[in-house]
Amino acid sequence: PNAGVRSLLPLSDGGWLAGGAFNQADRAAAPHIARWDGSRWLPLSEGLGAVRGLVAMPGGGVVVGGDFVTVHGVAAPHIARWDGAQWWSLGGGVNGSVLAVAALPNGDVLAGGEFTEAGGVAARRVARWDGTTWSSLGQGLNLPVSRLFAVPDGRVVAVMSPTVGTGVNLLSVWNGSAWTGALPAPQGNVDCVAILPDGRFALGGLFVRGPNPDYLGCFAILNGSTWSYY
């Protein structure tokens, strides 16, 4: 691709799906999404607007979130599903950019971003698609969600950014019934989340830490309310 890749997804056939800011792959037109078949990049359908997130569905297909409002002639505001042959809207989509997507173990899709409604339902910055309808997760969140992670114990971790793209992050966790209060998170790019055997959160990415802004850490563990870097 000729510009940044925002999301990369392994496919069941051994290939890869990439989404981002690019409009070409292997010098061929591939507007914002392309597939690697093991030897070359190929466009996926006719492409779409800027892609921010990709997630595979347990039953097959891929959900794509981003800045687009239509996909291949289908009205799909900011989120759509590719079934391998054509694009589908997810219940009318959402009313603002989708910056992150995730899948729950039961197949439901989570979307996070800058929106306040999903499918016409109030849903502040995060929403859940059950295959038929959109719903809010509790009262939602007050800040744009730049990353979403579904962890094996059923919780959902949202990384929020007061100003998207600045690297300033806050962390909130959905426990199944409510969101925790926003906790300062490592500053920079948060790329993955894991739960340690003792229940602590671990984050991976590229972080600025300490008084020297040039010092970078790539791994952080939450101890109480303090992040320890490794």
Disulfide bonds with the S-S distance in Angstrom:
none
